[in-house]
Amino acid sequence: MLNSLEEMLSDMQVRAEEAGVDTTEFTERIAKARIRMHLDITVCPCAAQDPDRGCISAKCLREIKETGVCHCHAFKRKESK
């Protein structure tokens, strides 16, 4: 469990880069919610009851591919440059 905002944001950024997606303007808000709720990165703060959701889970990546953004809007499809 990551306890500081800096650690959580860093982990989320690394996961995004490894998965080939971008973070959004909501990533910091989601990181703060995770810390406040004492949630591991593998648990989605917007759907904690869904064991298939978590930052950059297969379900999250499918949503990003299909809709452009994940359920909690922390990650999005990479923009073309």
Wavefront OBJ file of the C-alpha trace (Angstrom):
o trace
v 0.000 0.000 0.000
v 1.416 3.349 -1.043
v 0.870 6.024 1.582
v 2.087 9.264 0.047
v 0.503 11.136 -2.825
v 3.859 11.330 -4.590
v 4.352 7.544 -4.386
v 0.818 6.846 -5.588
v 1.051 9.275 -8.517
v 4.446 7.892 -9.481
v 3.121 4.320 -9.450
v 0.084 5.306 -11.501
v 2.303 7.128 -14.037
v 4.655 4.146 -14.358
v 1.704 1.785 -14.872
v 0.280 4.108 -17.529
v 3.591 4.291 -19.392
v 4.047 0.514 -19.261
v 0.518 -0.024 -20.610
v 0.874 2.598 -23.346
v -1.853 4.901 -22.021
v -1.888 8.438 -20.590
v -3.013 9.806 -17.252
v -5.816 12.386 -17.172
v -6.597 15.550 -15.264
v -8.415 13.306 -12.748
v -5.437 11.077 -11.891
v -4.387 13.112 -8.864
v -7.955 13.150 -7.535
v -8.135 9.347 -7.885
v -4.724 8.970 -6.183
v -5.924 11.086 -3.244
v -9.096 8.993 -2.978
v -7.042 5.774 -2.934
v -4.930 7.091 -0.074
v -7.928 8.382 1.877
v -9.743 5.053 1.411
v -6.592 2.984 2.113
v -6.972 1.144 -1.196
v -4.261 -0.776 -2.960
v -3.517 0.117 -6.579
v -5.185 -3.140 -7.633
v -8.585 -1.953 -6.303
v -10.650 0.631 -8.174
v -11.837 3.383 -5.793
v -14.904 3.896 -7.989
v -15.875 0.210 -8.017
v -14.113 -1.419 -5.056
v -16.629 -4.282 -5.061
v -15.525 -5.354 -8.569
v -12.468 -7.630 -8.216
v -11.717 -7.277 -11.944
v -11.152 -3.521 -11.683
v -7.944 -1.804 -10.636
v -5.413 0.561 -12.142
v -4.456 -0.789 -15.541
v -6.285 -4.083 -15.079
v -7.353 -5.997 -18.173
v -10.898 -4.644 -17.692
v -9.586 -1.082 -17.418
v -7.464 -1.463 -20.549
v -10.460 -2.843 -22.486
v -12.504 0.206 -21.479
v -9.734 2.572 -22.502
v -9.476 0.857 -25.885
v -13.259 0.858 -26.432
v -14.298 4.220 -24.958
v -11.060 6.175 -24.692
v -11.047 6.373 -20.899
v -11.237 4.006 -17.929
v -14.170 3.752 -15.515
v -12.801 6.251 -12.970
v -11.275 8.528 -15.640
v -7.727 8.233 -14.263
v -6.322 6.859 -17.544
v -7.042 7.527 -21.196
v -6.024 6.387 -24.648
v -2.767 7.954 -25.818
v -3.367 10.942 -28.026
v -1.901 10.924 -31.515
v 0.915 13.356 -32.031
l 1 2 3 4 5 6 7 8 9 10 11 12 13 14 15 16 17 18 19 20 21 22 23 24 25 26 27 28 29 30 31 32 33 34 35 36 37 38 39 40 41 42 43 44 45 46 47 48 49 50 51 52 53 54 55 56 57 58 59 60 61 62 63 64 65 66 67 68 69 70 71 72 73 74 75 76 77 78 79 80 81
